[in-house]
Amino acid sequence: MDNNTYKSIEHYMLSCMSDSAHDKEHVYRVLYSALEIAKYENDVNIDVLIAASLLHDIGRSAQFADPNICHAEKGGEMAYEHLIGSGWNDKDAGHVRECIMTHRFRGGEEPRSIEAKILFDSDKLDVTGAIGVARTLMYNGQASEPLYSLDASGNVLDGTGDEQPSFMQEYKFKLEKLYEVFYTQRGREMASRRRLAAEAFYNSLLCEARSCYESGKNELFKYLY
């Protein structure tokens, strides 16, 4: 890919990004991780991979405006139209669209091509480890969701089976399970190195919150009559 083509795609991506948890730095991390994984795979179309990595989240704004819209599907169509308008051939533009449409963790269609699998893994890497925890907390803040929920007795829940949105619920529902869903060996290796940081944060947060509530309530009861 020549520099002018890259800059054109990058400029379009930057014009579409407005979400702090899925910002341009997230996009660059996904791109750089994708290029790292690609070094360990054969016959990767690097132009398609770069374009798909840069454009994979351009449908986010549409999804925020209307939660019924899937950002992966919307972004795939937006990317296809932009690339066709920029002179890409239908085969490569369609390949980029397919990569973007199958990158979503909770999507129904699995990635098929090696480029789509690399994009999937690279995007999931950015939800692992310390970066994944930080991004999840940023998203929780945007959505006004708490760190944890309480049961009927006022005890801090660990997120297991919890239906109320919170960081702890998101960790148990998604973050904890991410490490089993990678398609590439290199992706799994990179995620594995990050896992301990996320686990340590979750366990420390749960321990600190529960300790605070348990000791604090006991002290409070001493002063109530």
URBEL-V571566 format. One record per residue. N is the residue number from 1. PHI is phi in whole degrees, -180 to 180 (* if undefined). Layout:
n=<N & N>
phi=<PHI & PHI>
This chain:
n=<1 & 2 & 3 & 4 & 5 & 6 & 7 & 8 & 9 & 10 & 11 & 12 & 13 & 14 & 15 & 16 & 17 & 18 & 19 & 20 & 21 & 22 & 23 & 24 & 25 & 26 & 27 & 28 & 29 & 30 & 31 & 32 & 33 & 34 & 35 & 36 & 37 & 38 & 39 & 40 & 41 & 42 & 43 & 44 & 45 & 46 & 47 & 48 & 49 & 50 & 51 & 52 & 53 & 54 & 55 & 56 & 57 & 58 & 59 & 60 & 61 & 62 & 63 & 64 & 65 & 66 & 67 & 68 & 69 & 70 & 71 & 72 & 73 & 74 & 75 & 76 & 77 & 78 & 79 & 80 & 81 & 82 & 83 & 84 & 85 & 86 & 87 & 88 & 89 & 90 & 91 & 92 & 93 & 94 & 95 & 96 & 97 & 98 & 99 & 100 & 101 & 102 & 103 & 104 & 105 & 106 & 107 & 108 & 109 & 110 & 111 & 112 & 113 & 114 & 115 & 116 & 117 & 118 & 119 & 120 & 121 & 122 & 123 & 124 & 125 & 126 & 127 & 128 & 129 & 130 & 131 & 132 & 133 & 134 & 135 & 136 & 137 & 138 & 139 & 140 & 141 & 142 & 143 & 144 & 145 & 146 & 147 & 148 & 149 & 150 & 151 & 152 & 153 & 154 & 155 & 156 & 157 & 158 & 159 & 160 & 161 & 162 & 163 & 164 & 165 & 166 & 167 & 168 & 169 & 170 & 171 & 172 & 173 & 174 & 175 & 176 & 177 & 178 & 179 & 180 & 181 & 182 & 183 & 184 & 185 & 186 & 187 & 188 & 189 & 190 & 191 & 192 & 193 & 194 & 195 & 196 & 197 & 198 & 199 & 200 & 201 & 202 & 203 & 204 & 205 & 206 & 207 & 208 & 209 & 210 & 211 & 212 & 213 & 214 & 215 & 216 & 217 & 218 & 219 & 220 & 221 & 222 & 223 & 224 & 225>
phi=<* & -78 & -62 & -66 & -64 & -59 & -63 & -65 & -67 & -61 & -61 & -64 & -58 & -62 & -73 & -101 & -90 & -144 & -99 & -67 & -82 & -124 & -92 & -63 & -69 & -60 & -61 & -65 & -62 & -62 & -61 & -67 & -67 & -63 & -68 & -66 & -64 & -60 & -63 & -102 & -117 & -106 & 56 & -89 & -80 & -66 & -61 & -64 & -64 & -63 & -62 & -65 & -65 & -65 & -104 & -65 & -114 & -70 & -91 & -61 & -61 & -65 & -69 & -66 & -71 & -143 & -59 & -76 & -86 & -88 & -65 & -69 & -67 & -63 & -63 & -62 & -68 & -62 & -64 & -59 & -63 & -66 & -69 & -61 & -67 & -95 & 100 & -71 & -78 & -63 & -63 & -71 & -64 & -67 & -65 & -60 & -59 & -62 & -60 & -68 & -69 & -112 & -87 & -77 & -60 & -99 & -75 & -89 & -103 & -84 & -66 & -110 & -77 & -65 & -65 & -67 & -67 & -66 & -61 & -56 & -65 & -65 & -67 & -71 & -58 & -79 & -114 & -101 & 61 & -65 & -64 & -63 & -63 & -62 & -67 & -65 & -65 & -62 & -67 & -59 & -65 & -59 & -89 & 57 & -98 & -78 & -69 & -155 & -114 & -116 & -84 & -62 & -94 & 85 & -93 & -72 & -86 & -90 & 96 & -69 & 70 & -78 & -94 & -84 & -62 & -167 & -62 & -62 & -66 & -67 & -63 & -71 & -78 & -128 & -60 & -65 & -95 & -60 & -70 & -100 & -114 & -80 & -92 & -105 & -63 & -64 & -61 & -63 & -65 & -66 & -68 & -60 & -68 & -94 & -61 & -61 & -64 & -68 & -63 & -64 & -65 & -59 & -65 & -68 & -62 & -63 & -64 & -66 & -66 & -65 & -62 & -62 & -67 & -65 & -72 & -66 & -66 & -63 & -68 & -61 & -62 & -66 & -103 & -102 & -149>
